[in-house]
Amino acid sequence: MPNTPTLRALILKCARMLSEGINQVLETENLNYSLWQVIYVIHFKKHCTSLDIAEYLNVSKPSITKRVQVLEHMNLLTQLDSPDKRQKMLALSPLGQQVYQTCSTLINEFEQQLLGEVAKEQQSELKLTLTLMMQQLQQIKSRVI
């Protein structure tokens, strides 16, 4: 079967399609997936710096800085006092908390729709496989650095 896609190709295509689907879901809140990721990380960590977010998402700090500026303009973030004046400590504003709850519900509904035909045991196997792959990637990354 020479035309069978590789696992890598399937993962990349799935990630792109998932991102596009989440973008559609978030349109109603004037957000996109990259902005949502920042909101999610801040909610998950309670408060953090742009550098913390960049490291968590494995992206550059300048790309996070741009996203943070957009979210601040939308009044979804607030700055907290920080011992290190060079880094802003970020948290979700009350409006940001509301938007998080709304978007989280929308994304959960989208995920349920997406996985509706996938058996629970298949979902568990997929989570385990992806977790193992991410661990391997992290180990490879730390060996290179």
PyMOL CGO cylinders between C-alpha atoms (Angstrom):
from pymol import cmd
from pymol.cgo import CYLINDER

trace = [
    CYLINDER, 0.00, 0.00, 0.00, 2.26, 2.80, -1.21, 0.3, 1, 1, 1, 1, 1, 1,
    CYLINDER, 2.26, 2.80, -1.21, -0.39, 5.52, -0.71, 0.3, 1, 1, 1, 1, 1, 1,
    CYLINDER, -0.39, 5.52, -0.71, -1.01, 4.77, 2.96, 0.3, 1, 1, 1, 1, 1, 1,
    CYLINDER, -1.01, 4.77, 2.96, -0.19, 7.91, 4.96, 0.3, 1, 1, 1, 1, 1, 1,
    CYLINDER, -0.19, 7.91, 4.96, 2.49, 7.70, 7.60, 0.3, 1, 1, 1, 1, 1, 1,
    CYLINDER, 2.49, 7.70, 7.60, 1.61, 8.11, 11.27, 0.3, 1, 1, 1, 1, 1, 1,
    CYLINDER, 1.61, 8.11, 11.27, 3.43, 11.46, 11.20, 0.3, 1, 1, 1, 1, 1, 1,
    CYLINDER, 3.43, 11.46, 11.20, 1.30, 12.66, 8.27, 0.3, 1, 1, 1, 1, 1, 1,
    CYLINDER, 1.30, 12.66, 8.27, -1.89, 11.57, 10.01, 0.3, 1, 1, 1, 1, 1, 1,
    CYLINDER, -1.89, 11.57, 10.01, -0.95, 13.30, 13.27, 0.3, 1, 1, 1, 1, 1, 1,
    CYLINDER, -0.95, 13.30, 13.27, -0.04, 16.53, 11.48, 0.3, 1, 1, 1, 1, 1, 1,
    CYLINDER, -0.04, 16.53, 11.48, -3.23, 16.54, 9.42, 0.3, 1, 1, 1, 1, 1, 1,
    CYLINDER, -3.23, 16.54, 9.42, -5.35, 15.71, 12.47, 0.3, 1, 1, 1, 1, 1, 1,
    CYLINDER, -5.35, 15.71, 12.47, -3.70, 18.52, 14.48, 0.3, 1, 1, 1, 1, 1, 1,
    CYLINDER, -3.70, 18.52, 14.48, -4.39, 21.01, 11.69, 0.3, 1, 1, 1, 1, 1, 1,
    CYLINDER, -4.39, 21.01, 11.69, -8.02, 19.91, 11.35, 0.3, 1, 1, 1, 1, 1, 1,
    CYLINDER, -8.02, 19.91, 11.35, -8.50, 19.99, 15.12, 0.3, 1, 1, 1, 1, 1, 1,
    CYLINDER, -8.50, 19.99, 15.12, -7.05, 23.50, 15.27, 0.3, 1, 1, 1, 1, 1, 1,
    CYLINDER, -7.05, 23.50, 15.27, -9.38, 24.65, 12.48, 0.3, 1, 1, 1, 1, 1, 1,
    CYLINDER, -9.38, 24.65, 12.48, -12.37, 23.09, 14.24, 0.3, 1, 1, 1, 1, 1, 1,
    CYLINDER, -12.37, 23.09, 14.24, -11.52, 24.81, 17.51, 0.3, 1, 1, 1, 1, 1, 1,
    CYLINDER, -11.52, 24.81, 17.51, -11.06, 28.11, 15.63, 0.3, 1, 1, 1, 1, 1, 1,
    CYLINDER, -11.06, 28.11, 15.63, -14.63, 27.76, 14.32, 0.3, 1, 1, 1, 1, 1, 1,
    CYLINDER, -14.63, 27.76, 14.32, -15.95, 27.00, 17.80, 0.3, 1, 1, 1, 1, 1, 1,
    CYLINDER, -15.95, 27.00, 17.80, -14.15, 30.02, 19.28, 0.3, 1, 1, 1, 1, 1, 1,
    CYLINDER, -14.15, 30.02, 19.28, -15.31, 32.48, 16.60, 0.3, 1, 1, 1, 1, 1, 1,
    CYLINDER, -15.31, 32.48, 16.60, -18.39, 33.31, 18.66, 0.3, 1, 1, 1, 1, 1, 1,
    CYLINDER, -18.39, 33.31, 18.66, -16.10, 34.62, 21.44, 0.3, 1, 1, 1, 1, 1, 1,
    CYLINDER, -16.10, 34.62, 21.44, -13.81, 36.52, 19.01, 0.3, 1, 1, 1, 1, 1, 1,
    CYLINDER, -13.81, 36.52, 19.01, -10.95, 34.18, 19.84, 0.3, 1, 1, 1, 1, 1, 1,
    CYLINDER, -10.95, 34.18, 19.84, -8.80, 31.68, 17.98, 0.3, 1, 1, 1, 1, 1, 1,
    CYLINDER, -8.80, 31.68, 17.98, -6.90, 28.59, 19.06, 0.3, 1, 1, 1, 1, 1, 1,
    CYLINDER, -6.90, 28.59, 19.06, -3.61, 30.40, 19.70, 0.3, 1, 1, 1, 1, 1, 1,
    CYLINDER, -3.61, 30.40, 19.70, -5.32, 32.93, 21.99, 0.3, 1, 1, 1, 1, 1, 1,
    CYLINDER, -5.32, 32.93, 21.99, -7.25, 30.14, 23.69, 0.3, 1, 1, 1, 1, 1, 1,
    CYLINDER, -7.25, 30.14, 23.69, -4.02, 28.31, 24.45, 0.3, 1, 1, 1, 1, 1, 1,
    CYLINDER, -4.02, 28.31, 24.45, -2.75, 31.31, 26.42, 0.3, 1, 1, 1, 1, 1, 1,
    CYLINDER, -2.75, 31.31, 26.42, -6.04, 31.61, 28.31, 0.3, 1, 1, 1, 1, 1, 1,
    CYLINDER, -6.04, 31.61, 28.31, -5.96, 27.88, 29.04, 0.3, 1, 1, 1, 1, 1, 1,
    CYLINDER, -5.96, 27.88, 29.04, -2.40, 27.94, 30.39, 0.3, 1, 1, 1, 1, 1, 1,
    CYLINDER, -2.40, 27.94, 30.39, -3.06, 30.95, 32.61, 0.3, 1, 1, 1, 1, 1, 1,
    CYLINDER, -3.06, 30.95, 32.61, -6.21, 29.29, 33.96, 0.3, 1, 1, 1, 1, 1, 1,
    CYLINDER, -6.21, 29.29, 33.96, -4.35, 26.02, 34.49, 0.3, 1, 1, 1, 1, 1, 1,
    CYLINDER, -4.35, 26.02, 34.49, -1.43, 27.69, 36.30, 0.3, 1, 1, 1, 1, 1, 1,
    CYLINDER, -1.43, 27.69, 36.30, -3.62, 30.32, 38.07, 0.3, 1, 1, 1, 1, 1, 1,
    CYLINDER, -3.62, 30.32, 38.07, -1.00, 32.99, 37.31, 0.3, 1, 1, 1, 1, 1, 1,
    CYLINDER, -1.00, 32.99, 37.31, 2.22, 32.94, 35.31, 0.3, 1, 1, 1, 1, 1, 1,
    CYLINDER, 2.22, 32.94, 35.31, 4.58, 34.96, 33.14, 0.3, 1, 1, 1, 1, 1, 1,
    CYLINDER, 4.58, 34.96, 33.14, 4.77, 35.07, 29.37, 0.3, 1, 1, 1, 1, 1, 1,
    CYLINDER, 4.77, 35.07, 29.37, 7.93, 32.99, 29.60, 0.3, 1, 1, 1, 1, 1, 1,
    CYLINDER, 7.93, 32.99, 29.60, 6.06, 30.32, 31.59, 0.3, 1, 1, 1, 1, 1, 1,
    CYLINDER, 6.06, 30.32, 31.59, 3.40, 30.21, 28.87, 0.3, 1, 1, 1, 1, 1, 1,
    CYLINDER, 3.40, 30.21, 28.87, 5.98, 30.04, 26.07, 0.3, 1, 1, 1, 1, 1, 1,
    CYLINDER, 5.98, 30.04, 26.07, 7.75, 27.15, 27.78, 0.3, 1, 1, 1, 1, 1, 1,
    CYLINDER, 7.75, 27.15, 27.78, 4.50, 25.29, 28.47, 0.3, 1, 1, 1, 1, 1, 1,
    CYLINDER, 4.50, 25.29, 28.47, 3.34, 25.65, 24.85, 0.3, 1, 1, 1, 1, 1, 1,
    CYLINDER, 3.34, 25.65, 24.85, 6.83, 25.14, 23.42, 0.3, 1, 1, 1, 1, 1, 1,
    CYLINDER, 6.83, 25.14, 23.42, 6.69, 28.34, 21.36, 0.3, 1, 1, 1, 1, 1, 1,
    CYLINDER, 6.69, 28.34, 21.36, 8.73, 31.54, 21.24, 0.3, 1, 1, 1, 1, 1, 1,
    CYLINDER, 8.73, 31.54, 21.24, 8.26, 34.25, 23.86, 0.3, 1, 1, 1, 1, 1, 1,
    CYLINDER, 8.26, 34.25, 23.86, 7.66, 36.97, 21.21, 0.3, 1, 1, 1, 1, 1, 1,
    CYLINDER, 7.66, 36.97, 21.21, 4.70, 35.01, 19.83, 0.3, 1, 1, 1, 1, 1, 1,
    CYLINDER, 4.70, 35.01, 19.83, 3.24, 34.80, 23.35, 0.3, 1, 1, 1, 1, 1, 1,
    CYLINDER, 3.24, 34.80, 23.35, 3.87, 38.52, 23.92, 0.3, 1, 1, 1, 1, 1, 1,
    CYLINDER, 3.87, 38.52, 23.92, 1.72, 39.34, 20.88, 0.3, 1, 1, 1, 1, 1, 1,
    CYLINDER, 1.72, 39.34, 20.88, -1.08, 37.05, 22.09, 0.3, 1, 1, 1, 1, 1, 1,
    CYLINDER, -1.08, 37.05, 22.09, -0.93, 38.54, 25.60, 0.3, 1, 1, 1, 1, 1, 1,
    CYLINDER, -0.93, 38.54, 25.60, -1.22, 42.05, 24.15, 0.3, 1, 1, 1, 1, 1, 1,
    CYLINDER, -1.22, 42.05, 24.15, -4.37, 41.03, 22.25, 0.3, 1, 1, 1, 1, 1, 1,
    CYLINDER, -4.37, 41.03, 22.25, -5.90, 39.42, 25.34, 0.3, 1, 1, 1, 1, 1, 1,
    CYLINDER, -5.90, 39.42, 25.34, -5.05, 42.46, 27.47, 0.3, 1, 1, 1, 1, 1, 1,
    CYLINDER, -5.05, 42.46, 27.47, -6.72, 44.69, 24.89, 0.3, 1, 1, 1, 1, 1, 1,
    CYLINDER, -6.72, 44.69, 24.89, -9.81, 42.46, 25.17, 0.3, 1, 1, 1, 1, 1, 1,
    CYLINDER, -9.81, 42.46, 25.17, -9.68, 42.95, 28.99, 0.3, 1, 1, 1, 1, 1, 1,
    CYLINDER, -9.68, 42.95, 28.99, -9.29, 39.19, 29.55, 0.3, 1, 1, 1, 1, 1, 1,
    CYLINDER, -9.29, 39.19, 29.55, -6.03, 39.44, 31.51, 0.3, 1, 1, 1, 1, 1, 1,
    CYLINDER, -6.03, 39.44, 31.51, -4.85, 41.30, 34.55, 0.3, 1, 1, 1, 1, 1, 1,
    CYLINDER, -4.85, 41.30, 34.55, -1.32, 41.94, 35.77, 0.3, 1, 1, 1, 1, 1, 1,
    CYLINDER, -1.32, 41.94, 35.77, -0.33, 40.95, 39.28, 0.3, 1, 1, 1, 1, 1, 1,
    CYLINDER, -0.33, 40.95, 39.28, 2.54, 42.26, 41.36, 0.3, 1, 1, 1, 1, 1, 1,
    CYLINDER, 2.54, 42.26, 41.36, 5.67, 40.27, 40.67, 0.3, 1, 1, 1, 1, 1, 1,
    CYLINDER, 5.67, 40.27, 40.67, 8.92, 40.01, 42.62, 0.3, 1, 1, 1, 1, 1, 1,
    CYLINDER, 8.92, 40.01, 42.62, 10.78, 40.20, 39.28, 0.3, 1, 1, 1, 1, 1, 1,
    CYLINDER, 10.78, 40.20, 39.28, 9.89, 43.55, 37.73, 0.3, 1, 1, 1, 1, 1, 1,
    CYLINDER, 9.89, 43.55, 37.73, 11.28, 42.39, 34.38, 0.3, 1, 1, 1, 1, 1, 1,
    CYLINDER, 11.28, 42.39, 34.38, 8.48, 39.82, 34.02, 0.3, 1, 1, 1, 1, 1, 1,
    CYLINDER, 8.48, 39.82, 34.02, 4.76, 40.58, 34.19, 0.3, 1, 1, 1, 1, 1, 1,
    CYLINDER, 4.76, 40.58, 34.19, 2.77, 38.10, 36.27, 0.3, 1, 1, 1, 1, 1, 1,
    CYLINDER, 2.77, 38.10, 36.27, -0.48, 37.41, 34.44, 0.3, 1, 1, 1, 1, 1, 1,
    CYLINDER, -0.48, 37.41, 34.44, -3.86, 36.15, 35.61, 0.3, 1, 1, 1, 1, 1, 1,
    CYLINDER, -3.86, 36.15, 35.61, -7.31, 35.97, 34.07, 0.3, 1, 1, 1, 1, 1, 1,
    CYLINDER, -7.31, 35.97, 34.07, -9.52, 38.97, 34.80, 0.3, 1, 1, 1, 1, 1, 1,
    CYLINDER, -9.52, 38.97, 34.80, -13.11, 38.32, 35.92, 0.3, 1, 1, 1, 1, 1, 1,
    CYLINDER, -13.11, 38.32, 35.92, -14.16, 38.70, 32.27, 0.3, 1, 1, 1, 1, 1, 1,
    CYLINDER, -14.16, 38.70, 32.27, -11.32, 36.34, 31.30, 0.3, 1, 1, 1, 1, 1, 1,
    CYLINDER, -11.32, 36.34, 31.30, -12.65, 33.76, 33.78, 0.3, 1, 1, 1, 1, 1, 1,
    CYLINDER, -12.65, 33.76, 33.78, -16.13, 34.02, 32.21, 0.3, 1, 1, 1, 1, 1, 1,
    CYLINDER, -16.13, 34.02, 32.21, -14.70, 33.66, 28.71, 0.3, 1, 1, 1, 1, 1, 1,
    CYLINDER, -14.70, 33.66, 28.71, -12.64, 30.67, 29.86, 0.3, 1, 1, 1, 1, 1, 1,
    CYLINDER, -12.64, 30.67, 29.86, -15.76, 28.93, 31.22, 0.3, 1, 1, 1, 1, 1, 1,
    CYLINDER, -15.76, 28.93, 31.22, -17.78, 29.63, 28.06, 0.3, 1, 1, 1, 1, 1, 1,
    CYLINDER, -17.78, 29.63, 28.06, -15.02, 28.51, 25.71, 0.3, 1, 1, 1, 1, 1, 1,
    CYLINDER, -15.02, 28.51, 25.71, -14.17, 25.48, 27.80, 0.3, 1, 1, 1, 1, 1, 1,
    CYLINDER, -14.17, 25.48, 27.80, -17.79, 24.33, 27.55, 0.3, 1, 1, 1, 1, 1, 1,
    CYLINDER, -17.79, 24.33, 27.55, -17.86, 24.93, 23.78, 0.3, 1, 1, 1, 1, 1, 1,
    CYLINDER, -17.86, 24.93, 23.78, -14.60, 23.05, 23.24, 0.3, 1, 1, 1, 1, 1, 1,
    CYLINDER, -14.60, 23.05, 23.24, -15.74, 20.16, 25.45, 0.3, 1, 1, 1, 1, 1, 1,
    CYLINDER, -15.74, 20.16, 25.45, -18.94, 19.87, 23.38, 0.3, 1, 1, 1, 1, 1, 1,
    CYLINDER, -18.94, 19.87, 23.38, -16.87, 19.91, 20.19, 0.3, 1, 1, 1, 1, 1, 1,
    CYLINDER, -16.87, 19.91, 20.19, -14.60, 17.19, 21.59, 0.3, 1, 1, 1, 1, 1, 1,
    CYLINDER, -14.60, 17.19, 21.59, -17.59, 15.04, 22.55, 0.3, 1, 1, 1, 1, 1, 1,
    CYLINDER, -17.59, 15.04, 22.55, -18.98, 15.44, 19.04, 0.3, 1, 1, 1, 1, 1, 1,
    CYLINDER, -18.98, 15.44, 19.04, -15.58, 14.57, 17.57, 0.3, 1, 1, 1, 1, 1, 1,
    CYLINDER, -15.58, 14.57, 17.57, -15.08, 11.48, 19.73, 0.3, 1, 1, 1, 1, 1, 1,
    CYLINDER, -15.08, 11.48, 19.73, -18.71, 10.34, 19.77, 0.3, 1, 1, 1, 1, 1, 1,
    CYLINDER, -18.71, 10.34, 19.77, -18.01, 7.35, 17.51, 0.3, 1, 1, 1, 1, 1, 1,
    CYLINDER, -18.01, 7.35, 17.51, -14.73, 6.39, 19.18, 0.3, 1, 1, 1, 1, 1, 1,
    CYLINDER, -14.73, 6.39, 19.18, -15.01, 3.70, 21.86, 0.3, 1, 1, 1, 1, 1, 1,
    CYLINDER, -15.01, 3.70, 21.86, -13.78, 4.65, 25.35, 0.3, 1, 1, 1, 1, 1, 1,
    CYLINDER, -13.78, 4.65, 25.35, -11.04, 2.00, 25.26, 0.3, 1, 1, 1, 1, 1, 1,
    CYLINDER, -11.04, 2.00, 25.26, -9.79, 3.38, 21.92, 0.3, 1, 1, 1, 1, 1, 1,
    CYLINDER, -9.79, 3.38, 21.92, -9.74, 6.86, 23.42, 0.3, 1, 1, 1, 1, 1, 1,
    CYLINDER, -9.74, 6.86, 23.42, -7.71, 5.57, 26.37, 0.3, 1, 1, 1, 1, 1, 1,
    CYLINDER, -7.71, 5.57, 26.37, -5.24, 3.83, 24.06, 0.3, 1, 1, 1, 1, 1, 1,
    CYLINDER, -5.24, 3.83, 24.06, -4.89, 6.97, 21.95, 0.3, 1, 1, 1, 1, 1, 1,
    CYLINDER, -4.89, 6.97, 21.95, -4.23, 9.13, 25.04, 0.3, 1, 1, 1, 1, 1, 1,
    CYLINDER, -4.23, 9.13, 25.04, -1.60, 6.67, 26.22, 0.3, 1, 1, 1, 1, 1, 1,
    CYLINDER, -1.60, 6.67, 26.22, 0.08, 6.53, 22.80, 0.3, 1, 1, 1, 1, 1, 1,
    CYLINDER, 0.08, 6.53, 22.80, 0.16, 10.31, 22.45, 0.3, 1, 1, 1, 1, 1, 1,
    CYLINDER, 0.16, 10.31, 22.45, 1.47, 10.71, 26.01, 0.3, 1, 1, 1, 1, 1, 1,
    CYLINDER, 1.47, 10.71, 26.01, 4.28, 8.22, 25.31, 0.3, 1, 1, 1, 1, 1, 1,
    CYLINDER, 4.28, 8.22, 25.31, 5.14, 10.02, 22.07, 0.3, 1, 1, 1, 1, 1, 1,
    CYLINDER, 5.14, 10.02, 22.07, 5.32, 13.37, 23.86, 0.3, 1, 1, 1, 1, 1, 1,
    CYLINDER, 5.32, 13.37, 23.86, 7.57, 11.87, 26.54, 0.3, 1, 1, 1, 1, 1, 1,
    CYLINDER, 7.57, 11.87, 26.54, 9.87, 10.49, 23.85, 0.3, 1, 1, 1, 1, 1, 1,
    CYLINDER, 9.87, 10.49, 23.85, 9.95, 13.85, 22.09, 0.3, 1, 1, 1, 1, 1, 1,
    CYLINDER, 9.95, 13.85, 22.09, 10.79, 15.58, 25.36, 0.3, 1, 1, 1, 1, 1, 1,
    CYLINDER, 10.79, 15.58, 25.36, 13.63, 13.13, 26.02, 0.3, 1, 1, 1, 1, 1, 1,
    CYLINDER, 13.63, 13.13, 26.02, 15.02, 13.65, 22.53, 0.3, 1, 1, 1, 1, 1, 1,
    CYLINDER, 15.02, 13.65, 22.53, 14.75, 17.42, 22.94, 0.3, 1, 1, 1, 1, 1, 1,
    CYLINDER, 14.75, 17.42, 22.94, 16.62, 17.35, 26.28, 0.3, 1, 1, 1, 1, 1, 1,
    CYLINDER, 16.62, 17.35, 26.28, 19.41, 15.22, 24.78, 0.3, 1, 1, 1, 1, 1, 1,
    CYLINDER, 19.41, 15.22, 24.78, 19.87, 17.71, 21.94, 0.3, 1, 1, 1, 1, 1, 1,
    CYLINDER, 19.87, 17.71, 21.94, 20.04, 20.74, 24.23, 0.3, 1, 1, 1, 1, 1, 1,
]
cmd.load_cgo(trace, "trace")
